[in-house]
Amino acid sequence: MNDIFTPAKLGPITLRNRVIKAATFEGCTPDALVTDELIDFHREVAAGGVGMTTVAYCAVAPGGRTDRHQIWTRPEAVAGLRKLTDAVHAEGAAASAQIGHAGPVANAASNRVPALAPSRMLSPLSMKFMKSPSVSEIAELVAAHANAARLAEQSGFDAVEIHFGHNYLVSSFLSPLLNRRNDGYGGILRNRARLAREIACAVKDAVGDRLAVIAKLNMEDGRRGGLTIPESLQVAAWLEADGALDALELTAGSSLLNPMLLFHGAAPRSAFAKVLPGPARLGFRLVGRAFLKEYPYQEAYLLERARQFRRELSLPLILLGGITNLDTMRLARTEGFEFVAMGRALLREPNLLHRIQADDSTRSACVHCNECMPTIYTGTHCVYRPNLSHEPIQLTLG
């Protein structure tokens, strides 16, 4: 299909094209509030031609951040977020807020509150035991997601993307490896999926048809004993039946256990070791090869998994992973995916879409080295482009 650069409906909103800037934590918020650098980051991507850019990561609670320098959605954040969405809208693009709780991926030492996990387990980040939330605390987390969605609406966002992937909190509840509860939120898949379904419905109730509601869902965790594709397909079917979502963005991998399944390409072990504090650096040198596995890069590398979801679902789907040129975008459309999401290619060239529109043979300059991954706490950027000029964030892992 050749309709990549024509307007497309996403729930109640219309995007100018079918390309979405995927969520990549930008590392531009040292005080957990919007900065001019963050605004410039998204303005540049919007000016480069995307239909919508995704602001990540907007935690629903202070303890839901992977680092305390990330934004958490509260009234004090609204003015800055409104300035950001105004800047994106001025460039003709829509803006989405990625909301969620990092759960076991949250850094307790940095956040200064315990990390959460479905079941009591030792955090590899803080080397302290994580807290298992009670049923009443789970209800508070559901309400926090709804409140974050309302604040996103007040901030001028056109959409919210709920984070159900990468073994963040909701994803960890879905995982039989991480969720060993014996109450109504653990055990059989229907129970493990309960939190995802409750949050999706609460967010939809909060914003109605005024914002598009997207969920970023793991197709699989990529770790033995974790969430599998057949289980994820069933979860997706339940989410579709609930009617709370306008689209699913399909992802894979675990920030906690297997992050490279999402990225593919080179594993930047040396670069990661350099940015970690002393004790964590030593531990990473010991386990880095097992933690950062290597998966060969190819275009649309998640497509084979995602096809299974396309066959089973009628819900609009967003294809992520290795989308860098027009041929791949057209392949996604031919396969029935309504939208595509791009991340690293736009870090390398924010104006890539304009270049593709001018010459459909254009190829991305991204070499899939993944050296951008370790830059997330010092200003997310492609190492082949100048860094963002803002105060570096001190990474705290223990």
N, C-alpha and C positions, 0 to 999 in steps of 0.2 A: 504494500500500500504506500502511496505517496502523500499521505495526509499528516505527516509529522509536524509540519509547520502551519497547520490550520487550527483554528479555535476548537476546543474540545471541552465537553461538560465533565465536571468532577463533582458529583452530587449536586448541591445547590449553586455551585460557582462555575464559571467558564474561564478556562485558561487560554492564553493566546496561542499555545502550542502544546505538544504532548511530552515535553521534556521537563523534568523536575530536578532541581539541584538536591542531591541526597544530603541527609544530615551528616555533618562532620564537625565535631566539637572544635570551635575555632580558637580557643585559648586566648580570647581577647577580653576577658572579664575579670581582672584581678580582684575587684571588689564585689564580685557576684552581681554586678549590674551592667547594663549596656554601656559601651564606650563608643567613642567616635570611630575607633578602629573596627569594631564589630559592624557598625553601620556601613562603613566604607567597604568592608568585606562583602556584605550582601548587596550593596548598591552596585558594586562592580560586576557581580554575577548576574544581577538583574539587567544591567545595561548590556551585558554580553548576549542576552537573548533568551534566557530560560523562560518557561511558562510560569514556574513557581520556584522559589528558593525556600529551603527548610532551615530554620534557626535551631541549632542544637548546642547545648542540651538544656532544656528548661525543666528542672526537677520540680516535683510537686511538693517537696518538703526539704528542709535543710539537710537531713540525713540521707536523702535520696540522690546525692551527688557523688560522682566518682572522685571529686576533689572539691574542696570548699570554695574554690574560685569560680565555680560554675554558677550560672544564674539559677535561682530558685524562684518560682512564681509567687509573688507577694505584691501587695499594693504599691510598695516603694519601687517596684520594677516597671510599673505600667508606663510611666512617662517616657522612659528610655526606649521601651519596646515600641511605643506608639511612634516615636521619632524614627525608629528603624523601619517600621512598616510603611510609614509615609514616604521614606526615601525609596523603598522598593517599588511602591505603587507609582511613584513619579517616573520610574523607568519602564512602566508598563507591565510589570510582573506581579504575581500574587505572592503572598507570604504565608508559610506554614510554621507553626510552633511545634517542635517535638517535645512532648511532655511524658514524664514517666518517673519511676523510682528505680535507682540502680540496684537496690537489694544487695546481694552478695558481692556485687562489683563495686559498691560504695566503699570509699576509703574512710574507715572509722577514725584513724589517727588524724587525718586531715580535717574531717567534718567535726570531730570531737564529740560524736555521739555514736552509739553502737550501730554497726551495719545490720541489716535484716536479711534473713534467709528463711525459707519455708520450715526448715528443721535446724536444730542447733548444730553448728559446724564451725570448724576453725577457719578464720579468714587468712588466705595466703598473703593479703596485703598488710594487715595489722598484726598477724599472728596472735589474735585474740578471738575468743569465741563470739560468733554472731548471735543475735537475738532472734528467736522465733516468735513472730507476732501472734497475739491471742486473736480470737474471733472478733472481739470488740475493736482491737487495734486494726485488724483488716478492714473493718467497716470504716474506720477513720481514714485509711489509705484510699479506699474507694471514693470517699467524700473529697479527699484532697485532689484526686484527679479531676473530679467534676469542678472543683473550685479553680483549679489551674486552667481548665477549658474556659470558664467564665472570664477569668482575667485575660486570657488570650484574646477573647472577643473584645473586651474593653480596650485592649492594646492595638486593635485594628487588624488582627490576623484574619486571613480568609479561610484557614484550615488549621486543624490540629492533627498531629501524627502521634498516636499513642505507642509507646515503646513496649512491644511484646517479644523482643528478640534478645539474642546474645547473652542469655542467662542473667539479664537484669531481673528485677523482682518478679514480674509476671511470668517471664520465661523460665525462671527458676522454679516457680510453682508448677509449670507444665512438665518439668523434667523429672522423670522417675528416679534419676540419679541423685538429684538435690532435694526432692520433696519426699520426705519419709513420714509425713504427718499421718495421724490415724483419725482425724476428724473429717468434717465435711469439705475440707480443702485439700485432702490428700488421699492416697490410695488409687482407686480406679481413675481412669482418664476423665470421666465426667466431673469428678470432684476436683481434680487438678486443673481443669479448665474453668472452674467456677469463677476464680478471681478475674481472669481475662474477660469473661462474659459480663460480670457485674460492672467492671470498670468501663467497658465499651458502652453499655446501656446507660450508665450514670453520666458519661461524657455526652452522649447523644441527648439525654434528657436536659442537660445543662445548656446546650447550644442550639438544640432543635435543628431546623433546616437553615439556619443563618450561616453556619460554617460547615465546610466539608470535614468529615471525620474519617481518618485513615488509621489503620493499625499496621505497624511493622512487625511481621510475624516470622519467627524461625520456622523454616521447613524442616530442619534437623539441627541438632547441637554439634554433631561431628565428634562425639565422644561416646565410647561404649557405655551403655546403660542410660544414655540421655534420650531426649525426645527424638523420635524417628519420623520419617516422612508419613507413613500410614497414620500415626497418631496425630500429626500436625494437620493432615487432610481432614480428619474428623473434627478437630478443633475449628478449622476454617469453615467447615460445613455448619457447625453450630453457630459460629459468629455470623455467617451469612443468614441463617434462619432467624436469628434474633433481630435482624434488620437495623442494627445500630451503626453499621459501617457503610461508607460510600466507596471504599476501595481497600485493598490489602496490598502492602508492599512486601514482597517475599525476600527473605534474607536467610542466612545460615551462619553457623559458628557460634562460639562462646567467648566473650571477652575474658571470662574466668578460666576457661579450659582449652580453647582451641580458636584463637582469634584469626589465624591466617586462612581458615576456611572461607571467611567472608571476603578476604582481600585477594588471594592468589598472587602469584608472582614471587619476587625475592623476599626473603625474611630478613628484616633489618636488625639483626641481633646486636651487632657492634654499636650501632647508633642508639639503640635502646639502652644498652649497658652504660653508655656515656652520660645519659640524662638522669639516671637513677641515683639516689643517695647511696652512701657507702655500703651499709649492710645489705640493702636491696640489690645493689650492683653485684655484690659477691654472690648472693643467692641466684641472681639471674644468670650469671656466668656459668653456674653449675647446672641449671635446668633450662636455660634459654633455648637450646636446640630441641628439647622435647616440647617446650611450650609454644615456640614459634616454628611450627612445621612449614614445609614448603609445598605449595601446590602449583603446578605449572600454569602459567597464565594463558588464557585464550579468550577471544571475544565471547561475550554472553556466556560466561562459564557457569552460571547458575541456571541456564535455560533448561537443561535436561531435567533437573529437579522441578522447576517451575511449570513445565509442561503438564505434569501430573495434576497440579492444582488447576490449571486452565481447563483440563478435561472434565474435572469434577465440579467446578464452580461456575456460577453465572455472574458473580460479583466482579466488578472491574478490578483488574490486577495491574500492578506496577512492577516491571521487570528491572531488577538491579543486578549489577555485577558485570564488568567488562563491556560497558556501552560507550564506545568512543568514536564511532563514525556513522555516517548515514546508512550504510548497508546494514549494519547491525540494528539500527533503529527500525528500518523497514522490515527486517526479519522478525523483530519483536511484534510488529503490527500484523504481519502475515500469520504469525502464530497465535494471534488473538489477544495480545496484551494491549490494554488501552493506553498505557503511559510507560515511559522509561525513566529511570533515575540515574544520574551521573554524579560521581564524586571526584575522584582523583584527577580525571581528565580536565575538570573545570578548575581545580587548584593549579594545574599547570598552565591552562589557557582559559581565563574567564570569558574570553570573547570567542571561544571555539565554535559556538553555534552560529554566530554571524559569519564566520569563515566558511562553515559548511554550507550555509545558505548561498553564499557567493560562489562557491565551487564545491559541488557535491562529491568530488573525489578527495576532498580534504581528509587527512588523517591526523589524529591527535599526536602531539609531541610527547605525551606521557610515555615513559619507558617502563612503568610498572615496577620500579625499584622499591617502592613502599618506604622510602626514606622520609616521606611526609608523616608517617605514623608517629615517630618519636617526637615530632614538633608540636604535638597537640597542647602541651602545657607551656610553650614558649611562643605561641602565635602560629597556628596551623598554616603551613605553607609548603609549596613545592620547593625542594632544595635547589632547583634550577631557576628559581625566581627570588628576588630579594625578600627578606623576612619583613613581617609587619613591625613598624617602629613603635613599640609600646614596652612598658616595663615588664621584664620577664617574670613569670610566676614561679615561685619556689615550690617544687614538687615535694610532697611529704608522703612517704609510704610506710613509715613505721615510727 
